[in-house]
Amino acid sequence: MNLKVIQENAFDKICKVAVFIGLPLSVHVGNGQSFRRSQKLWMVFITVIKCFAFGISVNFIFVIVSSSTVRLTFYGCIFVGCGINGFVIAKRKKISMSLDNIHMLSRILSPNKPIGNKFVKYQIIFHFIALAFFCVFMTVFFFYQEWQRSSAALRLPCMILSAYHDVCASLVFCCIIFSFCVSANISGTVLILCDSIFTVLSAIIEAYGKRLKKSFRSGNFSKESLIADIKMFNIIAKQVELVDEALSACIFLLYGMFIIMFYISVSIGLSKEDSFKTNMVTAYMVWNLVFAVFLFSRLTLSGSRVGKESIKLKNICMDCSKRIVSFSTDESVLRTFSLLLGGIKDTNLKVTGGGMFAVEKSLFLTVTGTMVTYGVVLFQMKE
């Protein structure tokens, strides 16, 4: 058993990033480990800052951004990030418990495989590089390209603040940039977390199917071993259900964030405002669209693997039902196997977005159709 692989798992790294941005997630809740006092104080502090910046941003975006479609997508981006943050905090115990459970289950069924995505370190690095690029673009856009127009359009609520107009305008722009970056950071971190969870779940189901197939090929099964297989499958199915219950709302909002990123690119591309016609904004629009497609594909493909491995498991079980006939088995073994077969056939192991749709490859066609329709309608409105 490779102890190094077990100890250095993806969830530990992701939870450290989550704590850094104020999300109270931990893996080893079953071992009595909790957050240190400094970590709790940091999460409270960063939450207060996020709420302050969020309030400022909501109050001033409609003044600074004149295009109604771009304004709505900006609001959507901030609110979705805030919603994901709220759901993670509300479901923190269930999420942490799910991480702990599938961490232990992975050690049992596939001890020699990495826990989570083995490239999680590079995913986190790429995530922060993309975040830095986004932050630089927003800073240049508000403080260089649009400073005169946006600061002139800003109307402060009292005379005292008006005397420090430039300072207050800088604070408002910083709050808007911070809110966008925090929303993108939260969404990206939760995406990396979901990707690793789906990778572990699909690996667990795959390992269980291989173990079942191996025992039936060799004829090394009995009533007791089948009962143990039934119990293990029930545990796996329960963990998939718990993960879906803990993260389905976040998954739904993540897809909402991807669609908003698509909308931002389309809205800016079809906008007639001169501020959106510069080379810098055009480059950002293309990058944002490509990046949104990449993130959408990553979450969809990793989530669909859970359902794919579930279908493979059903096929393996059907193949085992043909093999069991060739062995001389008593009636009690056949009855026990029929319970296992029925349980696997009647259980759909999958993850969903808010319980409203399954995460599967057909989402590519659905979202593509939605974006084409939105683009056509927006183009006709601009004519």
Secondary structure, 3 states (H helix, E strand, C coil): CCHHHHHCCHHHHHHHHHHHCCCCCCCCHHHCCCCCHHHHHHHHHHHHHHHHHHHHHHHHHHHHCCCHHHHHHHHHHHHHHHHHHHHHHHCHHHHHHHHHHHHHHHHHHCCCCCCCCCCHHHHHHHHHHHHHHHHHHHHHHHHHHCHHHHHHHCCCCCHHHHCCHHHHHHHHHHHHHHHHHHHHHHHHHHHHHHHHHHHHHHHHHHHHHHHHHHHHHHCCCCHHHHHHHHHHHHHHHHHHHHHHHHHHHHHHHHHHHHHHHHHHHHHHHHCCCHHHCCHHHHHHHHHHHHHHHHHHHHHHHHHHHHHHHHHHHHHHHHHHHHHHHHCCCCHHHHHHHHHHHHHHHHCCCCCEECCCEECCCCHHHHHHHHHHHHHHHHHHHHC
